[in-house]
């Protein structure tokens, strides 16, 4: 399609009267995006996660999709990555395994993953994420785990009604 390779481009439109191609994603009309999507295409290249917002806007719905493939330990700590989002996710979804939730969050039917926040006392398990706060995250991925709980692959974090400021974001 016309927009291949332009998924993370922002399209600012100053009037709701402007005709916009349905192929375009991340269209911001008069400071509001109906659905704003960010996707990390090359997880092995650190710079692929950096995202710049030249003008602030409101996103009615927002999603960030990232590929997780680090192996996690079976009885040892490994596979951790850092993540900082400009919004509080209301849901987490794996591309093939459905609803996810951090361990201890008691979301019925969800596959669990590890989410921790650094506190004065060290890393602490958490069940929610706050905007612009750094976390460490690990998706279960070890050959000793049951296949249904191995969460390597694309994971989407979704939020609603988010004010996005003009700054460089590094999820």
Long-range contacts (C-beta under 8 A, 24 or more apart in sequence): 7-37, 7-39, 7-41, 8-38, 8-39, 8-51, 10-53, 10-54, 12-54, 12-55, 12-57, 28-55, 28-57, 31-55, 31-56, 31-57, 31-58, 32-57, 32-58, 32-59, 32-60, 33-57, 33-58, 33-59, 33-60, 33-62, 34-60, 34-61, 35-59, 35-60, 35-61, 35-62, 35-63, 36-61, 36-62, 36-63, 36-162, 36-164, 37-62, 37-63, 37-64, 37-65, 38-62, 38-63, 38-64, 38-65, 38-171, 39-64, 39-65, 39-66, 40-64, 40-65, 40-66, 40-67, 40-171, 43-67, 43-68, 43-69, 49-170, 49-171, 50-168, 50-169, 50-170, 51-168, 51-169, 51-170, 51-171, 52-168, 52-169, 53-164, 53-165, 53-166, 53-167, 53-168, 53-169, 54-166, 55-166, 56-163, 56-164, 56-165, 56-166, 57-163, 57-164, 58-161, 58-162, 58-163, 58-164, 59-87, 59-159, 59-161, 59-162, 59-164, 60-160, 60-161, 61-158, 61-159, 61-160, 62-87, 62-158, 62-159, 62-160, 62-162, 62-164, 63-156, 63-157, 63-158, 63-159, 64-156, 64-157, 64-171, 65-154, 65-155, 65-156, 65-157, 66-154, 66-155, 66-157, 66-171, 67-153, 67-154, 67-155, 68-139, 68-141, 68-151, 68-152, 68-153, 68-154, 68-155, 69-141, 69-152, 69-153, 70-138, 70-139, 70-141, 70-152, 71-141, 71-142, 72-114, 72-138, 72-139, 72-140, 72-141, 72-142, 73-142, 74-142, 74-144, 74-145, 78-138, 79-138, 79-139, 79-141, 80-114, 80-136, 80-137, 80-138, 81-136, 81-137, 81-138, 82-134, 82-135, 82-136, 82-137, 83-129, 83-134, 83-135, 83-136, 83-137, 83-171, 84-132, 84-133, 84-134, 84-135, 84-169, 84-170, 84-171, 85-129, 85-131, 85-132, 85-157, 85-159, 85-171, 86-131, 86-132, 86-162, 86-164, 86-165, 86-169, 86-171, 87-131, 87-159, 87-162, 87-164, 88-128, 88-129, 88-130, 88-131, 88-159, 89-129, 89-157, 89-158, 89-159, 90-158, 90-159, 90-160, 91-157, 91-158, 92-155, 92-156, 92-157, 92-158, 93-155, 93-156, 93-158, 94-151, 94-153, 94-154, 94-155, 95-153, 95-154, 95-155, 95-156, 96-153, 97-148, 97-151, 97-153, 100-151, 100-155, 101-127, 102-126, 102-127, 102-128, 103-127, 111-140, 111-148, 111-149, 111-151, 112-140, 112-149, 113-137, 113-138, 113-139, 113-140, 113-151, 114-138, 114-139, 114-140, 129-157, 131-162
